Amino acid sequence: MTLGMKDYRPQEIKVSVKNNELIVQGEHRHKDANRSERSFFFKSIVLPPGTQVDQLESHLTEDNQLKIEAPFIEQKEAQKSVESKEASKPVESKEGSKPVENEKKEGDK
């Protein structure tokens, strides 16, 4: 998956997986002498069965595209279910910026 994140820096983006749902969130703040701006981004998508969320990787490209990739194994070949697993990995910048804030959680109760 590729998402345009034009005004966002890596530290303003969070990528996580919760109950087999990929969640991408961003918050950008800009302030100068005359104004203050704050913008938000939120996208979620249900991952197909067989998505290997423990191997999910994301990075911000030089042209501000957030690339998210994870291996996929046909469900009949999958050895473990990812439906109740949660994981998150840092978003890395190809420009050498800081990783994005990430969360790791233990299932909903």
C-alpha positions in Angstrom: 0.0 0.0 0.0 1.2 3.5 -0.8 -0.2 6.7 0.8 0.7 10.3 0.0 1.8 12.0 3.2 2.8 15.4 1.7 3.2 17.6 4.8 4.0 14.9 7.3 7.4 14.1 8.9 8.1 10.5 10.0 7.7 11.4 13.7 4.2 12.7 12.9 3.0 9.3 11.5 2.0 6.2 13.4 1.4 2.8 11.7 -0.2 0.0 13.8 -2.1 -3.2 13.4 -5.0 -4.1 15.8 -7.2 -7.1 15.4 -6.0 -7.6 11.8 -6.8 -4.0 10.9 -4.0 -1.7 9.5 -4.3 1.8 11.0 -2.3 4.8 9.7 -2.6 8.0 11.7 -0.9 11.4 11.2 -0.9 14.7 13.0 0.9 17.8 11.6 1.2 21.1 13.3 2.5 24.3 11.8 2.8 27.6 13.6 4.2 31.0 12.5 3.8 34.6 13.7 0.4 35.0 12.1 -1.3 31.7 12.3 -1.4 28.2 13.7 -2.5 25.1 11.7 -3.1 21.5 12.7 -4.0 18.7 10.3 -4.9 15.1 10.9 -4.9 12.0 8.8 -6.5 8.6 9.5 -6.9 5.5 7.4 -7.8 2.0 8.3 -8.1 -1.1 6.2 -8.8 -4.8 7.2 -5.9 -7.0 6.2 -6.7 -10.2 4.3 -6.2 -13.5 6.1 -2.7 -14.7 5.7 -1.1 -11.3 6.0 2.1 -11.7 8.0 1.7 -8.6 10.3 4.8 -9.5 12.3 6.9 -8.8 9.1 5.1 -5.5 8.3 7.4 -2.8 7.2 6.8 0.9 6.4 8.9 3.8 5.3 8.5 7.4 4.0 10.1 7.9 0.6 11.9 11.0 -0.6 8.7 12.1 -2.4 6.7 11.8 0.8 4.9 8.6 -0.1 4.4 6.2 2.9 5.0 2.7 1.6 3.6 -0.2 3.7 4.4 -3.8 2.9 3.8 -7.2 4.5 4.3 -10.7 3.1 1.1 -12.6 2.3 0.6 -16.4 2.6 -2.5 -18.1 1.3 -4.7 -19.0 4.2 -4.5 -22.7 3.6 -0.7 -22.5 4.0 -0.6 -20.2 6.9 0.6 -21.8 10.1 -0.8 -19.2 12.5 -3.7 -16.9 12.4 -3.1 -13.1 12.4 -6.7 -12.2 13.2 -6.1 -11.5 16.9 -2.5 -10.4 16.7 -1.4 -6.8 17.0 1.9 -5.4 15.9 3.5 -2.1 14.8 6.8 -1.3 13.3 8.5 2.1 12.9 8.1 4.1 9.8 11.6 4.8 8.4 12.5 7.7 6.2 14.7 7.0 3.2 16.2 10.5 3.9 17.5 9.4 7.3 14.7 11.1 9.4 13.7 9.8 12.8 11.3 6.7 12.9 7.6 7.3 13.4 6.0 6.8 16.8 4.6 3.3 17.1 2.4 1.3 19.5 2.4 -2.3 20.6 -0.7 -3.5 22.3 -1.9 -6.9 23.6 -5.4 -7.7 22.2 -8.6 -6.0 23.2 -10.4 -7.2 26.3 
